[in-house]
Amino acid sequence: MKPNFTQKVTNWGNFPVVEKEMRSEDSFKKIKEFVLNHNEVIARGNGRCYGDASLGETIFSTKKLNKFISFDRLNGIIECESGVLLSDVLEISVPQGYFLYVTPGTKFVSVGGAIASDVHGKNHHAEGCFSEYVIEFKLMTENGDIITCSREENSEKFWATIGGMGLTGIILTAKFKLKNIESAYIRQESIKADNLDEIFKLFDESESWTYTVAWIDCLQKGKNIGRSILMRGEHAFQHELPQNLAKTPLRLKKKLQPTVPFYFPGFVLNALTVKIFNWLYYKKQSKKEVKSFIDYETFFYPLDAINEWNKIYGKSGFIQYQMVIPKEAGKEGMKRILETIAKSGNGSFLAVLKLFGKNNPEAYNSFPVEGYTLALDFKVNSKLKKLVDELDSIVQEFGGRIYLTKDSMSRSSLTNYLKNIRSPKFVSLQHKRILNNNS
């Protein structure tokens, strides 16, 4: 009798929850057997995407592909298996004076997932997406062959896989560049903005900064719409640091990490508690502008400080809705988005606004286009689909698109921008949903 590998699987948003077959292997030979013996397969890294992108009829987990292959300390080049987490990379590279060129808002994503999503960070306007620093990767195709993909070798497959959401095959290993740093700290300036006009002006004035991001109060209306706090930062040089930090500039002290012990009851998150949280978050900075040095974990990964924070949204789960609106229409589009959210009462605890620069045209499956992107967390409830449909209409009106890594319910016209994905073998539930909506 064949063993039953069926189990309940969900990603970070705990929505949707499916019961599917999921396997994990560390042998390329066994992975090939797995691929050849199933009609449909999708790879899944650490499950930190939000929607149904890495869920499928049959799921291959890369968690056992967790080994480092090499670290060229002279040139800052890492080679590792695809299941290695960005947190693992940082653990070995930061003490050696290196950091990720591009990182998303959590360090607990796999390297393979970072390539498949072509993740972006707070520095897209300055340094682009993760793919800019990928040298090559090994990909298992639908017939079990393992090919090396780079800009020079199998380049068509290389670019189709970048941002291709796992639909071209299973990434097995990857080699990518790191950036030099002198310290594990960020020189940060935090500036309060009264409204949307002011925050867009601050983004324009901050384009010379490597990292920019704004928390935005998505429930404000009228003259306060877009009330926010801009955080901009640079990697701190050792000589800039206060004396207590300069002694061991590349090492951080261990911190206690609290864990959310259970799923919060559904009534805890509501329009009132979200409004109170947003008010407190804005008021916690008493001055208009604050300058400080903070460690990279606090700057890049504030939510990683709390284990299993997704349980705050309850057992019904949540979605993250992230869109980009082209720059010329950014302010008007974001105003309409925020007005719609405020009217609905479905507020988001952490609404994050960022600026995208021009994307590499060769990375045609990547999500970013030059403009402004807003990411919002919404608790799943009976009114959410109506809100998502309304937001989709606005995004479509302004020529925007939705981030596939976060998507679980948006309309196909905003998500179906993948090209050169021809494999019938590698299929996700998300891809099926998009195709069915188009038929």
Number of C-alpha atoms within 10 A of each C-alpha: 3 4 5 8 10 15 12 10 19 22 21 21 29 22 20 20 16 18 14 17 18 22 19 17 16 17 11 14 10 12 20 19 13 18 23 16 10 12 14 18 29 26 28 29 25 20 22 20 22 25 28 27 26 31 29 26 18 25 23 22 21 26 21 16 22 19 17 17 12 11 16 10 13 7 12 18 19 20 20 23 25 29 27 26 24 19 15 17 22 16 13 13 23 23 18 18 19 24 25 19 20 22 21 19 17 17 19 18 23 27 31 31 29 24 24 28 27 28 25 23 23 26 25 24 23 17 20 23 32 27 25 17 18 21 17 21 23 21 23 20 21 20 12 18 11 17 17 19 21 18 14 11 12 13 14 14 21 25 21 24 31 28 27 27 32 26 27 26 29 29 27 24 24 25 21 20 20 22 16 17 21 19 28 24 28 23 19 21 16 20 19 23 23 15 20 21 16 15 23 20 11 19 21 11 10 16 16 12 14 16 25 27 20 27 23 30 29 29 26 22 17 8 11 15 21 28 24 27 26 23 22 26 24 15 21 21 16 19 11 12 18 11 11 8 19 17 11 14 24 20 18 16 7 6 7 8 10 11 12 14 11 13 16 15 13 16 9 13 19 14 15 12 14 21 19 11 15 24 14 11 17 17 11 8 14 9 10 11 14 13 13 12 19 17 22 19 18 13 19 19 16 12 16 16 16 13 13 16 17 19 21 19 23 20 18 17 24 25 23 22 26 20 25 28 28 20 18 12 14 19 19 13 22 24 17 14 19 23 18 18 22 19 13 15 17 23 27 27 23 20 21 21 27 23 28 26 20 14 19 14 9 12 20 19 23 30 24 30 20 18 20 25 24 20 21 20 21 23 25 21 12 7 12 17 13 11 17 17 14 14 20 23 17 18 22 15 11 17 14 25 25 27 21 29 25 25 21 23 20 22 19 19 14 19 20 16 15 18 12 15 17 10 13 12 19 26 26 25 19 23 23 12 16 20 12 10 11 11 5
